[in-house]
Structure formats: C-alpha cells, structure tokens
Amino acid sequence: MNPFIHLLLAGFFSVVPMLFYLFVIWLMDRYEREPLWLLSLNFFWGATGAVIFGIIGSIIMGIGISEFIFQFATESDAGTLNNLAGAVVVAPMVEETTKGIFLLITAMSRHFDGPVDGAVYGGAIGLGFGMTENFLYFISYGSTLSSLLTLIIIRTLFSAVLHCCTQAVFGAAIGFAKFRGPLTKLTIIPLGLAIAMFMHFMWNLTVSFETTALIGFAFMIMAVIIIFVVFQFGVYHDGKIILRELTEESNQGFIPKEHLYHIPYTSRRYKSGWLPVNINQKDYVRTATRLALRKHQMKTIKTGAQVSYLREVESLRNKIASMLYYAKNPT
C-alpha cells in the first residue's frame, strides 16, 4: 500500500469514528449537556497524557513482571507468558489508572454533577485513548488494505469502545460517590476502577486466543448494552430529581406551576409557546435545570460544604426571578 494513502486512511479512521462516538455520548446526556471545552479537555487527555503515562507505566510494570516470569518459566515459555501478561495484567491496570487520573481531577469541577456526567467524561477520555491507540495500530500493522480494513473494523467497533466503556463505568462510580460520605468514596471509587480493569482484562484475555475470541466479542456487546441501559436509567433518574426539586421551587413561588409540565421533560422543554417570547428559552431551561441539580446536591453533602452551594442556589433563583420579572415588565 502507498505509504501516504496508508497514513491518510489510518488518520481518518482513527479520528473520525471517535469524534462521532464522542458527539453521540454528549447528546445522550439530555438534561444538562457538558461544556464542550471540558469534554474536549478530557478527550485530549485520553489521546495524549493517558497514552504517554500508560506507555511509561507499562514499561516499568512490565520489567518487574518479566523478571518474575523468567525466574519461574522455561526460556521457551517465558516470551509467550511475558506477552500475555503484558496484555491481560499490565495493560488493564496501567491504562485504566492513567486514563482515570484526569477523571478524578475533572470530578472536582462543578460541571461534574453525578453518575451520568461521570460516564460522559469517562467515555470521552476512553475515546481519546482509543483514537491514539488505533492510529498506532493502523500504521504499525495495517500494511495491506485487507489487514488495515480488518483492524479498522475490530478496533473501531470493539477495542476503542472498550476504552470508552471502562472509563464510563469508572466515571459513573466517581459521580455516584462525589456527593456522599468518605466511606462511600473509599468503597465505590476503587470498586469502579476495579470493574474497569476487570472489563479490560476480560477483553484482552479472550481475544488473545482464537478459541475464545468470540466470547470476547459477545462480552463486549453485552457490556455495551448493559452500560447503555444503565446510562438511560441515570438520565431518567436525573429527570425525576429535576421534577422533584422544581416542584418544591414551584410550591415556594419561585417557578410557575405550569413550567413543571415542560422543564423536566426533554420532549417538551424546548417546544415553543409556554414561555414569554422575550425570555431566552435555552437559558431559562438551563438555569432551572442547574438550580434543581444544585439543590439536590446541597442536600447530600456535609453541612460545612453547603454554603457555596446555597449561594449558587440563591443566585440561580434570582436569575430566574429576573427573567420572569422582565418578561412581565419589559422596559
């Protein structure tokens, strides 16, 4: 294959599918979509920092495992065992950790509101990692058109999706634990990372042998289906939170009661006619949604940490009041 064509195809099929997946998971968070700058930052970390530190970590950990293997295995078996250990032990532990480092940093942001947000940010990191890894595989092993197409299909539909799913699981665990106590954090976050590593381990182990490769493909398909269903449940749960908190706001006179039939429902919130024309509908819905989520979060965190959330809740209430006031009293 012509080297220029090879490079062009490798670049196109490593980048474009991952950007498409990224756009899809961003759209799936229907109530409060994440800011694109922060989503892109997580994607960029997966594509660069996680890969670089993953390579360094794999080399360091691989040296230790190699020394252990060469002490107990025969010379003929040592090479095979070393390669297998690199795939099923080193890669899951190191790569899920290096991908997850930035996810823990992102979790400190106010934009990181719960399991759904964690899954979106984690998925973005995994897709960035998958993009770079795919490119390296495509230029290294796709020397012929047929071999390149095979790699593109397998790595785009399965391997890269694995990285997305494992970090989505870890992100969801972080999001679940964020507004809970230290015991929950110390239990759920490591458990989320362990599940991510186990998923990675299972995929790498099964596809390392021709006899078990189909099991690996079936495992990934089931994992994607389960994660998709759980993600949808998380989005549905967010809608229930928004309805509950805004009902409380309406009972206190902060939000008109008729708005409860629109804001908590993604199919109704952007329909025209229920807001005065001089109110920015997207801004109003976004502000009300954020108000509901902040109120819910404020109820789940420690008393000492509630002050900043209370200030934001009051600020959001004032913003909504101003919108409604100027809609009735235009200048």
C-alpha positions in Angstrom: 0.0 0.0 0.0 1.2 3.5 -0.8 2.6 5.0 2.5 0.8 8.3 2.0 -2.6 6.5 1.4 -1.8 4.2 4.4 -1.2 7.3 6.6 -4.3 9.1 5.3 -6.6 6.1 5.9 -5.1 5.4 9.4 -5.6 9.1 10.4 -9.1 9.3 9.1 -10.4 6.0 10.6 -8.7 6.6 13.9 -10.1 10.2 14.3 -13.5 10.4 12.7 -15.3 7.4 14.3 -14.1 8.5 17.8 -15.3 12.1 17.2 -18.6 10.6 16.1 -18.9 8.4 19.3 -17.9 11.5 21.4 -20.7 13.5 19.8 -23.2 10.7 20.4 -22.4 10.3 24.2 -22.5 14.1 24.6 -26.0 14.1 23.1 -27.2 11.2 25.3 -26.9 13.5 28.4 -30.2 15.1 27.6 -30.8 17.3 30.6 -27.6 19.2 31.2 -25.0 18.6 28.5 -21.4 19.1 29.5 -19.5 22.1 28.3 -17.6 21.2 25.1 -14.4 22.7 26.3 -14.2 20.4 29.4 -15.4 17.4 27.3 -12.6 18.2 24.8 -10.1 18.5 27.6 -10.9 15.0 28.8 -10.8 13.7 25.3 -7.4 15.3 24.8 -6.1 13.8 28.0 -7.1 10.4 26.8 -5.4 10.9 23.5 -2.1 12.3 24.9 -1.4 12.2 28.6 -3.1 8.9 29.3 -1.2 7.3 26.4 2.2 8.7 27.4 1.9 7.8 31.0 0.4 4.5 30.0 3.5 3.6 28.0 5.8 4.7 30.8 3.8 2.8 33.4 3.6 -0.3 31.2 7.4 -0.3 30.7 8.1 0.0 34.4 5.5 -2.6 35.5 6.4 -4.9 32.6 10.0 -5.1 33.7 9.0 -6.3 37.1 6.6 -8.9 35.7 9.2 -10.1 33.2 11.8 -10.7 35.9 9.2 -12.7 37.9 8.2 -14.8 34.8 11.8 -15.5 33.8 12.6 -16.9 37.3 9.8 -19.5 37.2 9.3 -20.3 33.5 11.4 -22.0 30.9 13.1 -19.9 28.3 10.7 -21.3 25.6 7.6 -20.3 27.5 8.8 -17.1 29.1 8.4 -15.0 25.9 4.8 -16.1 25.4 3.9 -15.7 29.0 5.5 -12.2 29.1 3.5 -11.1 26.1 0.3 -12.5 27.6 1.0 -10.9 31.0 1.5 -7.5 29.2 -1.9 -7.7 27.6 -4.0 -9.1 30.4 -2.3 -7.8 33.5 -0.2 -4.7 32.8 -2.4 -3.0 30.2 -5.7 -3.2 32.2 -4.1 -2.0 35.4 -1.9 0.8 34.0 -4.1 2.1 31.2 -7.3 2.3 33.3 -5.3 4.1 36.0 -3.7 6.7 33.7 -7.0 7.3 32.0 -8.7 7.7 35.3 -6.3 10.2 36.8 -7.7 13.1 34.9 -11.3 11.9 35.6 -10.6 12.3 39.3 -9.4 15.9 38.6 -12.5 16.6 36.5 -14.7 15.4 39.3 -13.7 18.4 41.3 -15.5 20.7 38.8 -19.0 22.0 39.4 -19.8 20.7 35.9 -19.4 17.1 37.2 -22.8 16.6 38.7 -23.3 12.8 39.1 -23.0 9.4 37.5 -24.3 10.5 34.1 -21.8 13.3 33.9 -19.0 10.9 35.1 -19.9 8.4 32.4 -19.8 11.1 29.7 -16.4 12.5 30.8 -15.0 9.0 31.3 -16.3 7.9 27.9 -14.6 11.0 26.4 -11.2 10.0 27.9 -11.6 6.4 26.7 -12.4 7.6 23.2 -9.4 9.8 23.1 -7.2 7.0 24.3 -8.8 4.7 21.7 -8.2 7.2 18.9 -4.4 7.3 19.6 -4.1 3.6 20.2 -6.0 2.9 17.0 -3.8 5.2 15.0 -0.6 3.5 16.3 -2.1 0.1 15.4 -3.2 1.1 12.0 0.2 2.5 10.9 2.1 -0.4 12.5 0.1 -3.5 11.5 -2.2 -2.4 8.6 0.4 -2.9 5.9 -2.1 -4.2 3.3 -5.5 -2.9 2.5 -7.2 -6.1 3.8 -5.3 -6.2 7.0 -6.0 -2.5 7.6 -9.7 -2.9 7.0 -9.8 -5.8 9.4 -8.0 -3.7 12.1 -10.3 -0.8 11.4 -13.5 -2.9 11.9 -12.3 -4.7 15.1 -10.6 -1.7 16.8 -13.3 0.8 15.9 -16.3 -1.4 16.8 -14.7 -3.2 19.8 -11.3 -2.1 21.1 -11.9 1.6 21.2 -15.4 1.1 22.5 -13.9 -1.0 25.3 -11.8 2.0 26.4 -14.9 4.2 26.3 -17.0 1.8 28.4 -14.4 1.0 31.0 -13.8 4.7 31.8 -17.6 5.4 31.6 -18.0 2.8 34.4 -15.2 4.4 36.5 -16.7 7.9 35.8 -20.1 6.8 36.9 -18.7 5.4 40.1 -16.9 8.7 40.9 -20.1 10.6 40.1 -22.2 8.4 42.4 -19.7 8.8 45.2 -19.0 12.5 44.8 -21.7 13.9 47.0 -21.6 11.1 49.5 -19.5 10.4 52.6 -15.9 9.3 52.9 -16.8 5.7 53.4 -18.8 5.6 50.2 -16.0 7.3 48.3 -13.4 4.9 49.6 -15.6 1.9 48.6 -17.3 2.9 45.4 -14.4 4.7 43.6 -11.9 1.8 43.9 -14.7 -0.6 43.1 -15.4 1.3 39.9 -11.8 1.2 38.9 -11.6 -2.5 39.7 -14.6 -3.2 37.4 -13.0 -1.1 34.7 -9.8 -3.1 35.0 -11.7 -6.4 35.0 -13.6 -5.5 31.8 -10.3 -4.6 30.2 -8.7 -7.8 31.4 -11.6 -10.0 30.1 -11.5 -8.4 26.7 -7.7 -8.7 26.3 -7.7 -12.3 27.7 -10.4 -13.6 25.4 -9.2 -12.0 22.2 -5.7 -13.2 22.9 -6.7 -16.7 21.8 -8.6 -17.7 18.6 -10.7 -20.3 20.5 -12.1 -17.6 22.9 -12.2 -14.6 20.6 -16.0 -15.0 20.0 -16.5 -14.9 23.8 -14.7 -11.6 23.9 -16.9 -10.1 21.2 -20.0 -11.3 22.9 -18.7 -10.0 26.2 -18.2 -6.5 24.7 -21.6 -6.4 23.1 -23.3 -7.4 26.3 -21.2 -4.8 28.2 -22.2 -2.0 25.8 -25.9 -3.0 26.1 -25.8 -3.0 29.9 -23.9 0.3 30.1 -26.3 1.9 27.7 -29.4 0.7 29.7 -27.8 1.9 33.0 -26.9 5.2 31.4 -30.5 5.7 30.2 -31.7 4.9 33.7 -29.3 7.5 35.1 -30.7 10.1 32.7 -34.3 9.1 33.7 -33.3 9.4 37.4 -31.9 13.0 36.7 -35.3 13.9 35.2 -37.1 12.7 38.4 -34.7 14.8 40.5 -35.4 17.9 38.4 -39.1 17.4 38.7 -39.0 16.9 42.4 -36.8 19.8 43.1 -38.6 22.2 40.8 -41.9 21.1 42.3 -40.6 22.3 45.6 -39.5 25.6 44.0 -42.9 26.0 42.4 -44.6 25.4 45.8 -42.5 28.2 47.2 -43.4 30.5 44.4 -40.1 30.6 42.6 -41.2 28.9 39.4 -44.7 29.0 37.8 -46.5 25.7 38.2 -47.2 25.3 34.5 -43.5 25.2 33.8 -43.3 21.9 35.6 -45.0 20.3 32.6 -42.1 21.3 30.4 -38.7 21.7 32.1 -38.3 18.2 33.5 -39.2 16.5 30.2 -36.7 16.5 27.3 -39.6 16.1 24.7 -41.3 19.3 25.9 -38.8 21.6 27.4 -37.8 23.3 24.1 -41.3 23.4 22.5 -42.5 26.9 21.8 -45.4 28.7 23.4 -45.0 28.0 27.1 -42.6 30.9 27.8 -43.0 34.6 27.0 -41.2 35.4 23.8 -38.8 37.8 25.4 -37.3 35.1 27.6 -34.3 33.2 26.3 -35.8 29.7 26.5 -32.5 27.7 26.4 -31.0 29.9 29.1 -34.1 29.7 31.3 -34.3 25.9 31.0 -30.6 25.5 31.6 -30.8 27.8 34.7 -33.8 25.9 36.1 -32.2 22.6 35.5 -29.0 23.7 37.2 -31.0 25.0 40.1 -32.7 21.6 40.6 -29.4 19.7 40.5 -27.6 22.1 42.8 -30.5 21.8 45.3 -30.3 18.0 45.2 -26.5 18.1 45.6 -26.8 20.5 48.5 -29.0 18.0 50.4 -26.5 15.2 50.1 -23.2 16.9 51.1 -21.9 17.8 54.6 -23.3 20.9 56.3 -20.0 22.8 56.1 -19.7 22.4 52.4 -23.3 23.5 51.7 -22.5 27.3 51.9 -21.2 27.7 48.4 -24.0 25.5 47.0 -26.5 27.6 48.9 -25.1 30.8 47.4 -25.3 29.3 43.9 -28.9 28.2 44.5 -29.8 31.7 45.6 -28.0 33.2 42.6 -29.9 30.8 40.2 -33.2 31.7 41.9 -32.5 35.4 41.4 -31.6 34.9 37.8 -34.9 33.1 37.2 -36.9 35.7 39.1 -35.2 38.4 36.9 -36.1 36.6 33.7 -39.8 36.2 34.8 -40.0 39.8 36.1 -38.6 41.4 32.9 -40.9 39.2 30.8 -43.9 40.7 32.6 -42.4 44.2 32.8 -40.4 44.8 29.6 -38.5 48.1 29.5 
